[in-house]
Amino acid sequence: MKRRKAIVENPFGTIKRTMDSAYCQMKGIENVQGEFSLTFLAYNLKRAINIVGAKELIEAMQMR
């Protein structure tokens, strides 16, 4: 249980704290799903930039 919390809860805590997403701005399941999709996309892009670097990430995206 401790390992699961450490792995799963970290992204949610980070998003809640640093991206100020403690509450949903929209109402309705479809709108909330869209809001969370955009929030997690932004979170994953920030992680990729921190891990790989902005220049390398842009180059990798242009190759496709």
N, CA, C and O atoms as a GROMACS GRO file, in nm:
protein
  256
    1MET      N    1   0.082  -0.119   0.000
    1MET     CA    2   0.000   0.000   0.000
    1MET      C    3   0.087   0.126   0.000
    1MET      O    4   0.054   0.223  -0.068
    2LYS      N    5   0.197   0.126   0.074
    2LYS     CA    6   0.286   0.243   0.076
    2LYS      C    7   0.346   0.268  -0.061
    2LYS      O    8   0.356   0.382  -0.105
    3ARG      N    9   0.386   0.160  -0.129
    3ARG     CA   10   0.447   0.175  -0.261
    3ARG      C   11   0.344   0.229  -0.361
    3ARG      O   12   0.376   0.315  -0.443
    4ARG      N   13   0.223   0.177  -0.354
    4ARG     CA   14   0.117   0.223  -0.444
    4ARG      C   15   0.090   0.372  -0.422
    4ARG      O   16   0.075   0.447  -0.518
    5LYS      N   17   0.082   0.414  -0.297
    5LYS     CA   18   0.058   0.554  -0.268
    5LYS      C   19   0.171   0.641  -0.322
    5LYS      O   20   0.147   0.750  -0.374
    6ALA      N   21   0.292   0.594  -0.308
    6ALA     CA   22   0.407   0.672  -0.354
    6ALA      C   23   0.406   0.686  -0.506
    6ALA      O   24   0.445   0.791  -0.558
    7ILE      N   25   0.362   0.584  -0.576
    7ILE     CA   26   0.362   0.587  -0.722
    7ILE      C   27   0.241   0.663  -0.776
    7ILE      O   28   0.255   0.748  -0.864
    8VAL      N   29   0.124   0.632  -0.724
    8VAL     CA   30  -0.001   0.685  -0.780
    8VAL      C   31  -0.033   0.825  -0.730
    8VAL      O   32  -0.078   0.909  -0.808
    9GLU      N   33  -0.012   0.851  -0.605
    9GLU     CA   34  -0.058   0.976  -0.547
    9GLU      C   35   0.031   1.094  -0.585
    9GLU      O   36  -0.015   1.209  -0.581
   10ASN      N   37   0.155   1.071  -0.621
   10ASN     CA   38   0.246   1.182  -0.651
   10ASN      C   39   0.196   1.271  -0.766
   10ASN      O   40   0.194   1.392  -0.749
   11PRO      N   41   0.157   1.216  -0.881
   11PRO     CA   42   0.110   1.304  -0.989
   11PRO      C   43  -0.013   1.386  -0.949
   11PRO      O   44  -0.023   1.504  -0.983
   12PHE      N   45  -0.106   1.324  -0.876
   12PHE     CA   46  -0.226   1.397  -0.837
   12PHE      C   47  -0.193   1.510  -0.740
   12PHE      O   48  -0.248   1.619  -0.750
   13GLY      N   49  -0.104   1.484  -0.646
   13GLY     CA   50  -0.062   1.586  -0.552
   13GLY      C   51   0.011   1.700  -0.621
   13GLY      O   52  -0.010   1.817  -0.589
   14THR      N   53   0.095   1.665  -0.716
   14THR     CA   54   0.170   1.766  -0.791
   14THR      C   55   0.075   1.853  -0.872
   14THR      O   56   0.087   1.976  -0.873
   15ILE      N   57  -0.018   1.791  -0.939
   15ILE     CA   58  -0.115   1.866  -1.020
   15ILE      C   59  -0.200   1.954  -0.930
   15ILE      O   60  -0.225   2.070  -0.963
   16LYS      N   61  -0.243   1.900  -0.819
   16LYS     CA   62  -0.327   1.977  -0.728
   16LYS      C   63  -0.252   2.098  -0.672
   16LYS      O   64  -0.308   2.207  -0.660
   17ARG      N   65  -0.126   2.079  -0.637
   17ARG     CA   66  -0.048   2.184  -0.572
   17ARG      C   67   0.008   2.285  -0.673
   17ARG      O   68  -0.016   2.405  -0.660
   18THR      N   69   0.082   2.238  -0.772
   18THR     CA   70   0.154   2.330  -0.860
   18THR      C   71   0.070   2.384  -0.974
   18THR      O   72   0.095   2.496  -1.021
   19MET      N   73  -0.028   2.309  -1.019
   19MET     CA   74  -0.108   2.355  -1.132
   19MET      C   75  -0.242   2.412  -1.086
   19MET      O   76  -0.327   2.447  -1.168
   20ASP      N   77  -0.262   2.422  -0.955
   20ASP     CA   78  -0.381   2.481  -0.896
   20ASP      C   79  -0.509   2.416  -0.949
   20ASP      O   80  -0.604   2.485  -0.987
   21SER      N   81  -0.511   2.284  -0.951
   21SER     CA   82  -0.626   2.210  -1.001
   21SER      C   83  -0.693   2.130  -0.889
   21SER      O   84  -0.720   2.011  -0.904
   22ALA      N   85  -0.719   2.196  -0.778
   22ALA     CA   86  -0.782   2.128  -0.666
   22ALA      C   87  -0.930   2.100  -0.693
   22ALA      O   88  -0.987   2.004  -0.643
   23TYR      N   89  -0.991   2.187  -0.773
   23TYR     CA   90  -1.133   2.173  -0.803
   23TYR      C   91  -1.154   2.176  -0.953
   23TYR      O   92  -1.073   2.233  -1.027
   24CYS      N   93  -1.261   2.116  -0.998
   24CYS     CA   94  -1.297   2.121  -1.139
   24CYS      C   95  -1.370   2.251  -1.168
   24CYS      O   96  -1.454   2.295  -1.090
   25GLN      N   97  -1.337   2.311  -1.280
   25GLN     CA   98  -1.402   2.435  -1.320
   25GLN      C   99  -1.531   2.410  -1.397
   25GLN      O  100  -1.619   2.495  -1.402
   26MET      N  101  -1.541   2.292  -1.456
   26MET     CA  102  -1.655   2.258  -1.541
   26MET      C  103  -1.752   2.169  -1.465
   26MET      O  104  -1.720   2.115  -1.359
   27LYS      N  105  -1.872   2.154  -1.522
   27LYS     CA  106  -1.972   2.064  -1.467
   27LYS      C  107  -2.011   1.963  -1.575
   27LYS      O  108  -2.012   1.995  -1.694
   28GLY      N  109  -2.042   1.843  -1.533
   28GLY     CA  110  -2.077   1.737  -1.626
   28GLY      C  111  -1.958   1.648  -1.653
   28GLY      O  112  -1.844   1.695  -1.662
   29ILE      N  113  -1.984   1.520  -1.665
   29ILE     CA  114  -1.877   1.421  -1.676
   29ILE      C  115  -1.792   1.443  -1.800
   29ILE      O  116  -1.670   1.429  -1.793
   30GLU      N  117  -1.852   1.475  -1.912
   30GLU     CA  118  -1.774   1.494  -2.035
   30GLU      C  119  -1.684   1.616  -2.025
   30GLU      O  120  -1.569   1.612  -2.069
   31ASN      N  121  -1.735   1.723  -1.967
   31ASN     CA  122  -1.654   1.844  -1.951
   31ASN      C  123  -1.540   1.822  -1.853
   31ASN      O  124  -1.428   1.870  -1.876
   32VAL      N  125  -1.567   1.751  -1.745
   32VAL     CA  126  -1.463   1.724  -1.645
   32VAL      C  127  -1.357   1.631  -1.704
   32VAL      O  128  -1.238   1.649  -1.677
   33GLN      N  129  -1.398   1.533  -1.784
   33GLN     CA  130  -1.300   1.446  -1.850
   33GLN      C  131  -1.210   1.526  -1.943
   33GLN      O  132  -1.089   1.503  -1.948
   34GLY      N  133  -1.268   1.619  -2.016
   34GLY     CA  134  -1.188   1.705  -2.104
   34GLY      C  135  -1.092   1.792  -2.026
   34GLY      O  136  -0.977   1.811  -2.065
   35GLU      N  137  -1.140   1.846  -1.914
   35GLU     CA  138  -1.056   1.931  -1.829
   35GLU      C  139  -0.939   1.852  -1.772
   35GLU      O  140  -0.825   1.899  -1.772
   36PHE      N  141  -0.966   1.731  -1.724
   36PHE     CA  142  -0.859   1.648  -1.670
   36PHE      C  143  -0.764   1.601  -1.779
   36PHE      O  144  -0.643   1.590  -1.755
   37SER      N  145  -0.815   1.574  -1.897
   37SER     CA  146  -0.727   1.535  -2.008
   37SER      C  147  -0.627   1.645  -2.040
   37SER      O  148  -0.509   1.618  -2.060
   38LEU      N  149  -0.674   1.768  -2.046
   38LEU     CA  150  -0.585   1.880  -2.073
   38LEU      C  151  -0.486   1.903  -1.959
   38LEU      O  152  -0.370   1.934  -1.982
   39THR      N  153  -0.534   1.886  -1.836
   39THR     CA  154  -0.446   1.904  -1.720
   39THR      C  155  -0.335   1.800  -1.720
   39THR      O  156  -0.219   1.835  -1.697
   40PHE      N  157  -0.368   1.674  -1.746
   40PHE     CA  158  -0.266   1.570  -1.747
   40PHE      C  159  -0.175   1.579  -1.869
   40PHE      O  160  -0.058   1.541  -1.861
   41LEU      N  161  -0.226   1.629  -1.980
   41LEU     CA  162  -0.140   1.653  -2.096
   41LEU      C  163  -0.034   1.758  -2.061
   41LEU      O  164   0.083   1.742  -2.093
   42ALA      N  165  -0.078   1.866  -1.996
   42ALA     CA  166   0.017   1.969  -1.954
   42ALA      C  167   0.118   1.914  -1.854
   42ALA      O  168   0.236   1.946  -1.862
   43TYR      N  169   0.072   1.832  -1.761
   43TYR     CA  170   0.161   1.770  -1.662
   43TYR      C  171   0.266   1.682  -1.730
   43TYR      O  172   0.384   1.688  -1.698
   44ASN      N  173   0.222   1.600  -1.824
   44ASN     CA  174   0.314   1.510  -1.894
   44ASN      C  175   0.413   1.586  -1.981
   44ASN      O  176   0.529   1.547  -1.991
   45LEU      N  177   0.368   1.694  -2.044
   45LEU     CA  178   0.461   1.776  -2.123
   45LEU      C  179   0.566   1.842  -2.034
   45LEU      O  180   0.683   1.849  -2.070
   46LYS      N  181   0.524   1.891  -1.917
   46LYS     CA  182   0.620   1.951  -1.824
   46LYS      C  183   0.723   1.847  -1.779
   46LYS      O  184   0.841   1.878  -1.768
   47ARG      N  185   0.678   1.725  -1.753
   47ARG     CA  186   0.770   1.618  -1.713
   47ARG      C  187   0.867   1.585  -1.824
   47ARG      O  188   0.986   1.568  -1.801
   48ALA      N  189   0.814   1.575  -1.947
   48ALA     CA  190   0.900   1.542  -2.060
   48ALA      C  191   1.006   1.650  -2.082
   48ALA      O  192   1.121   1.620  -2.111
   49ILE      N  193   0.967   1.776  -2.067
   49ILE     CA  194   1.063   1.886  -2.082
   49ILE      C  195   1.168   1.878  -1.974
   49ILE      O  196   1.286   1.900  -2.002
   50ASN      N  197   1.129   1.846  -1.852
   50ASN     CA  198   1.226   1.836  -1.743
   50ASN      C  199   1.320   1.717  -1.760
   50ASN      O  200   1.437   1.725  -1.724
   51ILE      N  201   1.271   1.608  -1.815
   51ILE     CA  202   1.352   1.487  -1.829
   51ILE      C  203   1.442   1.496  -1.953
   51ILE      O  204   1.562   1.472  -1.944
   52VAL      N  205   1.384   1.530  -2.067
   52VAL     CA  206   1.456   1.526  -2.194
   52VAL      C  207   1.517   1.661  -2.229
   52VAL      O  208   1.628   1.669  -2.280
   53GLY      N  209   1.444   1.766  -2.201
   53GLY     CA  210   1.486   1.900  -2.241
   53GLY      C  211   1.396   1.951  -2.352
   53GLY      O  212   1.349   1.873  -2.435
   54ALA      N  213   1.373   2.080  -2.354
   54ALA     CA  214   1.280   2.138  -2.450
   54ALA      C  215   1.328   2.121  -2.594
   54ALA      O  216   1.251   2.083  -2.682
   55LYS      N  217   1.455   2.148  -2.618
   55LYS     CA  218   1.508   2.140  -2.754
   55LYS      C  219   1.500   1.998  -2.809
   55LYS      O  220   1.458   1.978  -2.923
   56GLU      N  221   1.540   1.901  -2.730
   56GLU     CA  222   1.536   1.761  -2.774
   56GLU      C  223   1.393   1.713  -2.795
   56GLU      O  224   1.366   1.635  -2.887
   57LEU      N  225   1.302   1.758  -2.710
   57LEU     CA  226   1.162   1.719  -2.724
   57LEU      C  227   1.102   1.774  -2.853
   57LEU      O  228   1.030   1.704  -2.924
   58ILE      N  229   1.131   1.898  -2.885
   58ILE     CA  230   1.083   1.959  -3.008
   58ILE      C  231   1.141   1.886  -3.129
   58ILE      O  232   1.069   1.861  -3.226
   59GLU      N  233   1.269   1.853  -3.125
   59GLU     CA  234   1.331   1.780  -3.235
   59GLU      C  235   1.268   1.642  -3.252
   59GLU      O  236   1.244   1.599  -3.365
   60ALA      N  237   1.242   1.573  -3.142
   60ALA     CA  238   1.180   1.441  -3.150
   60ALA      C  239   1.038   1.449  -3.205
   60ALA      O  240   0.996   1.358  -3.277
   61MET      N  241   0.966   1.553  -3.173
   61MET     CA  242   0.829   1.568  -3.222
   61MET      C  243   0.826   1.605  -3.370
   61MET      O  244   0.731   1.570  -3.440
   62GLN      N  245   0.928   1.674  -3.420
   62GLN     CA  246   0.932   1.714  -3.560
   62GLN      C  247   0.969   1.597  -3.650
   62GLN      O  248   0.938   1.600  -3.770
   63MET      N  249   1.034   1.494  -3.597
   63MET     CA  250   1.074   1.380  -3.677
   63MET      C  251   0.954   1.301  -3.727
   63MET      O  252   0.963   1.233  -3.829
   64ARG      N  253   0.845   1.307  -3.657
   64ARG     CA  254   0.729   1.225  -3.694
   64ARG      C  255   0.642   1.291  -3.791
   64ARG      O  256   0.541   1.235  -3.832
   0.00000   0.00000   0.00000
